[in-house]
Amino acid sequence: MLAVGDDLRVTARRAVVVAVGSAVRLPPILARLESSRVIDSDKVFELEAIPERLLVVGAGPIGVELGQALARLGARVTVLCADGKIAAIRDPAVLASAKSALAREMTLHTRSNLEAAEERGDEVWVRFRGEDGEVSEGTWPLVLAATGRAPRLGGLELERAGVELDDKGRPREFDKTTLQCGEAPVFIAGDAAGLRPLLHEAIDDGQIAGRNAATFPEVLPGERRAPLSIVFTDPQVASVGRRFDSLDLSTCSIGQVDFGDQGRARVMAKNHGLLRVYGADATGALLGAELVAPAGEHLAHLLAWAIQSELTVDQVLRLPFYHPVVEEGLRSALIDLRTKMSAKTGGAAPRKSSGP
């Protein structure tokens, strides 16, 4: 039985699906201020004017998207992040390229920890410490906290249904393939699950959780698409399939193309960025990619379709590439990948396989 508000009670015949979304998570230092000069990624769309200066705390996808947008609207933007990552990029070469591109429009302080903040008159004073120990401080009329979101599971009393939460407010026992919480008749979908907080993934979550809740206690793993994530900066950032930090570089190779010298990108005056593609040496399978590139959203879709179709690098290279288009950069990266794979395998043709 579910309690909804003070008066409504709902009984489920088999199981329930929890799809309550997520909420903005503020760093404790900023949350304690309770200041109207500290806003989150939801409230930014309520701004009536663009501030002259803006501090963005957090350099994930939301932080860099909003930071660059506000910079282009006239604000002088400073971005602060603790872990050194930009837009969730894991490949160090792609990360360096993204930092170079974004630093042309915003001041970036990566690997800098927020230490203190207080409201001083009509501005917010902030102190932070860099990786080298150097302390910096400044004041901004507006601070945008873009430090992520947390599932809205607190207060639901899921423990009454046998679901135990960890210190981050997420189920301790949670099957990512079925979306079931332990053995309980509870399934969590969408942002509330905290797996891949993306709309197309949330749609799949709903189908998987809904089907399993309807057929409970019979529970089956759901089919997943090739992982695909896009960040709408300029140039765009994307990741597809396997990520850099999951690769075994003794059995995988990396091909790349620098868009600084790519023909179509130069004609469009968008010639900045780097695409890196990953492949399995033994099978020739295309495994994944990370990129910061013009038309990155389109390159990422082509790669996602190829990876989900389990195409080898050679099979992708046999597909048509028009001239002159940005997609020719993908072709260049794949040729570079094939060359490196051949060098490691002695030129032997890889055997087709369903996996690396």
C-alpha positions, 0 to 999 in steps of 0.5 A: 500500500502507498500513502500519497499525501495525508488522505490518499492510499493506493494499493498495488497488486504486484509491485510499484515503480518509483519515478520521482525524478531528482532535485538540485544538490547544492554544496553545503558551503553555498546551501548554508548562505540561503542567499538569493544571489546563489542560484541553481540550474533550475532558477537560472531560467528565471533571471530577468537580466544577465549579470555582469559577472558570474561564478559557476561552481561545477564544470559538469555538462550543465555547468559548462552549457549554462556557463558558455551560454551566459558568457555569450549573452554578455556575462564574464564567467568564471568556472570552478570545479574540484576534480579537474574534469570538464563536461564529464570527459574521461579521455585526457587528450579530449579533456585538454582540447575541451579546456582549450576551447572553453577557456577562450570564453570563460575563466576555468579553475579546475582542481580547485576546492571551494573553501568558504563563501559569504554574502557581502553587501550585494555580492558573494565572496568566495575563497577556493584553493587550487591543487598547488595549494594556492588560495584565491578569492573574489566576489561575484554578484551571482553564483550559479551552483551546478554541482549535480542532482540527487534522487528524490527518494528521501522521505518516501520511507522505502524502508517500509517496503524492505528497501534500505538506502545508503548515505547518498540516499540510494538503494543499497541493493539495486539491480541495474539490469532489472531496476529492482531494489533487492528482492522488494516489489519496488522498481526505480526508473529515470533520474530517481535511479541515478544511473544514466540521467538522460531522457532517452535512457529514462524512457527505457528505464520506464519501459523496463521497470513498468514491464517488470512491475507488471509481471512481478515476481517474474523479473527480466533484464532490460535491453539497453542501447549503446551508451550515448551522451552529448553536451551542447557546448560549442564545440560539442562534447560527446561520449559513445560506447566504452569510455577511455577509463574502461579500456585495456590499452594492451588489447585496444588501440586509439585512433584520432583526428584533430579538427584544427586541420580538418577541411570542412571544419576550417571552411566553417571557421569551427576548426577546434576539437579532437575525436578519439575512437577506440577499437579492439585489436583482436576482433576489429570491433569499434568499441567507443569514442570521446570527442569535442568537435563541431557537429559533435552530436551528429558524429556521436549518433553515427558512432552509436549506431555503428557500435550498437550494430556491432560493426568492425572498423573496416565495416564502418570504413566501407560506408559512404563519406561525402566530401567535403563534410565534417564526417570525413574527420570520423573517417580519418580517425577510423583510418588512424585506428585501423593503422594502429590496430594493424601495427599491433596485430602484425597486419593480420585481419581481425576476426569478427566477433560480437565483443572485444 
